[in-house]
Amino acid sequence: MTKFGPELRRRRLAAGMTLDDLAARVHYSKGQLSKVETGRQRPTPELARLCDTALGAHGALSALVPSGPVSTRGLDVPVARSTGPSRPSRRQLMTAGAASALTLGAAPVLTVGTDPALTDVSLLAPSSPASAAMAVDTAAEAYGVGLFQSIEALFGEFRRLGQTAPATAVLPALSAQTRTLPSLARIIGGHTQRDLLLLTSRYAEFTGWMAQESGDDVAALAWTEHAVRLADAAGDRDLAAYSLVRRGLITLYRGDAAATVESVQGALGRRLPPRIRGLASQREAQGYALSGDRDACFRALDRARDLLARAARDGTSEGPAFGTTHVDDPAAMTAGWCLLDLGLPRRAAEALDREVALIPRHAVRSRVRYGVRQALSHALSGEVDHACSLARPLLAEGEALSSATIRVDVRRLSRVLARHPRNEAVRALSPRLAAVLHPTGHPVHDQKEAPRV
């Protein structure tokens, strides 16, 4: 860290720039840059990336400012626990219905199997033990199909809820459901068993995402590994590859560029579906952007764009799609994301302005996530008032979401805006920023909305 100041000064002078020149390019004050050069103030990764771009350092300055460690809470590995030696038999499950097996606390999760022909085996009136066994198997298979469809529909509801509700509110019901489903798959058997195991692996993967959103990276990784085990049990290797993309998202938010790039290499194999390879290439590009490697970032973005376009043309994916489904052009949105981390905020703002406008209103979590980066891009471009106008409605929703990952960029935005303490828009936005960064559970009103006394 002590090498950064002298190196910044050396490169600035070599470029023929004064402190005023550099300050105008990176939108920091001359006094702040002077303190950084003389070692009286620690540089942020944000400043290092901006100086890299302004001075053509190709990531050399960013390499001198390593990201700080991220603390995580320890947590028991949330694997699906056995229900004990007295698991209900297939016939008992058919008779009792899924409501007795799937619960959210004391309330039923699903109500299926109300058809008496499927729930009351005595109505089948078999004429022999062989026909009785066949009748039970047929009824069980039909029941399993109906149960799978209900569980799949519930997964869609969980994903929709995850867009609008705090992860901490979604997790208890979601994790309880995910723990229960493997036992159901074993009980049902037949052709539906594999489908249900695969769907359960998607439940576990989504539970990992909600855990990360709640701020618990340890649980996020544990759930992701559990998803891989479930997919392996069903004979599916694609989710194992996608889990590497998910792991890369965790290291990305920790600010670990090298680990982000390394984590997705196993998801780039030619035998994998184009969508998974495209998502892995996007994550790889984000890692390269974080390290300041512009050429490698752009190559990965080009590869991601081609692969995702091929996946869209093929349309061969079965079940819920991997990755976000609320972004119109994931490759273009990721390009905007990367341009910001490459120290090109004006180009990032242009890209994000186009893409954020296309996110549906109901996709609140996605809209706030990318919208905050859009505001950050404008703030780093020196458009402070516009950044505040973009951030105001987003922060109101961000406070309700209480997302750990969104807070990462809100914290960056807060630091940038803090350099303009006399700006009226910044002062009006400060309570909102504080509410998102330090949630209390009580709504915060903007200063201009506060009643006069």
HUBEL-V187611 format. One record per pair of residues at least 6 apart in sequence whose ideal C-beta (glycine too) atoms are under 6 Angstrom apart, sorted by the first residue. I is the first residue (numbers start at 1). J is the second residue. D is the distance in whole Angstrom. If there is no record, write none. Layout:
BEGIN
I_J_D / I_J_D
END
This chain:
BEGIN
3_64_6 / 4_43_5 / 4_64_4 / 4_65_6 / 5_36_6 / 5_37_5 / 5_39_5 / 8_37_6 / 8_51_6 / 9_37_5 / 11_55_5 / 11_57_6 / 12_22_6 / 15_55_5 / 19_30_5 / 19_33_5 / 19_34_6 / 20_30_6 / 22_33_6 / 23_30_5 / 23_33_6 / 25_54_4 / 26_50_4 / 26_54_6 / 27_382_5 / 35_41_4 / 36_43_5 / 43_65_5 / 45_65_5 / 45_67_6 / 48_61_5 / 48_62_4 / 48_65_4 / 49_62_5 / 49_343_4 / 50_343_5 / 51_61_5 / 52_59_6 / 52_61_5 / 52_62_5 / 52_292_5 / 52_343_5 / 53_343_3 / 59_291_6 / 59_292_3 / 59_293_6 / 62_292_4 / 67_255_3 / 70_254_5 / 72_217_4 / 72_218_5 / 73_216_6 / 75_216_6 / 75_218_5 / 75_219_5 / 77_222_4 / 78_219_6 / 78_222_6 / 78_223_6 / 79_226_5 / 80_179_5 / 80_182_5 / 83_183_5 / 90_140_5 / 90_187_5 / 93_187_5 / 94_119_6 / 94_143_5 / 95_119_6 / 97_113_4 / 97_119_6 / 98_110_5 / 98_112_5 / 98_113_6 / 98_147_5 / 99_108_4 / 99_111_5 / 102_109_4 / 102_110_5 / 102_180_6 / 103_109_6 / 104_173_4 / 110_150_5 / 112_146_6 / 112_147_6 / 112_150_5 / 113_119_5 / 113_143_6 / 118_139_5 / 118_143_5 / 124_135_4 / 126_132_4 / 126_135_5 / 141_190_5 / 144_188_4 / 144_190_6 / 144_192_4 / 145_192_6 / 148_192_5 / 148_195_6 / 148_196_5 / 152_199_6 / 158_174_6 / 161_170_6 / 162_170_5 / 163_363_5 / 163_364_5 / 163_365_5 / 164_364_5 / 166_401_6 / 166_402_4 / 167_210_4 / 167_213_4 / 167_214_4 / 168_214_5 / 170_210_5 / 171_210_5 / 174_207_5 / 175_207_5 / 178_203_4 / 178_204_5 / 178_207_5 / 181_200_4 / 182_200_6 / 185_193_5 / 185_196_4 / 185_197_5 / 194_234_5 / 197_230_6 / 197_233_6 / 197_234_4 / 198_234_5 / 198_236_6 / 200_230_5 / 201_227_5 / 201_230_4 / 201_231_4 / 201_239_5 / 202_320_6 / 204_223_5 / 204_226_5 / 204_227_4 / 204_230_6 / 205_227_4 / 207_223_5 / 208_220_5 / 208_223_3 / 208_224_4 / 211_219_4 / 211_220_4 / 211_223_6 / 212_220_4 / 213_403_5 / 213_404_6 / 215_404_4 / 217_250_5 / 220_250_6 / 224_243_5 / 224_246_5 / 228_240_5 / 228_243_5 / 231_239_4 / 231_240_6 / 238_273_6 / 238_276_6 / 241_267_4 / 241_272_5 / 241_276_5 / 242_276_5 / 242_322_5 / 244_263_6 / 244_264_5 / 244_266_5 / 244_267_4 / 245_264_6 / 245_267_6 / 245_279_5 / 245_280_5 / 245_283_5 / 247_263_5 / 248_260_5 / 248_263_4 / 248_264_5 / 248_283_4 / 251_259_4 / 251_260_5 / 251_263_6 / 252_260_5 / 252_286_6 / 253_405_5 / 253_408_6 / 257_287_5 / 257_290_4 / 257_291_4 / 260_287_3 / 261_284_6 / 261_287_4 / 264_280_4 / 264_283_5 / 264_284_5 / 267_276_6 / 267_280_4 / 268_277_6 / 268_280_5 / 274_307_5 / 274_310_4 / 274_311_4 / 275_311_4 / 275_322_6 / 277_307_5 / 278_304_5 / 278_307_3 / 278_308_4 / 279_323_5 / 281_300_5 / 281_303_5 / 281_304_4 / 282_304_4 / 282_334_4 / 284_300_4 / 285_297_5 / 285_300_4 / 285_301_5 / 285_338_5 / 286_338_6 / 288_296_4 / 288_297_4 / 289_297_5 / 289_338_4 / 289_341_4 / 289_342_5 / 290_341_5 / 294_342_6 / 297_338_5 / 301_335_5 / 304_331_5 / 305_331_4 / 308_330_6 / 308_331_5 / 326_359_6 / 326_363_4 / 326_366_4 / 327_333_5 / 328_358_4 / 332_355_5 / 333_355_4 / 335_351_6 / 336_348_5 / 336_351_3 / 336_352_4 / 336_355_6 / 339_347_5 / 339_348_4 / 340_348_4 / 340_377_5 / 345_377_5 / 345_380_4 / 345_381_5 / 346_381_5 / 348_377_4 / 349_377_4 / 349_378_5 / 349_381_6 / 352_374_4 / 352_377_6 / 356_370_5 / 356_371_5 / 356_374_5 / 359_366_5 / 359_367_5 / 364_397_6 / 365_401_6 / 368_394_5 / 368_397_5 / 368_398_5 / 368_406_6 / 369_406_5 / 371_394_5 / 372_394_6 / 372_409_5 / 372_410_6 / 373_409_5 / 375_387_5 / 375_390_4 / 375_391_4 / 376_409_6 / 376_412_6 / 376_413_5 / 378_386_5 / 378_387_4 / 379_387_4 / 379_416_5 / 380_416_6 / 384_420_5 / 384_423_6 / 385_425_5 / 388_425_4 / 388_429_5 / 395_432_4 / 395_436_5 / 398_406_6 / 398_436_5 / 399_435_5 / 399_436_5 / 402_439_5 / 410_436_5 / 414_433_5 / 417_426_5 / 420_426_5 / 428_446_6 / 428_447_5 / 428_448_5 / 431_444_5 / 435_444_4
END
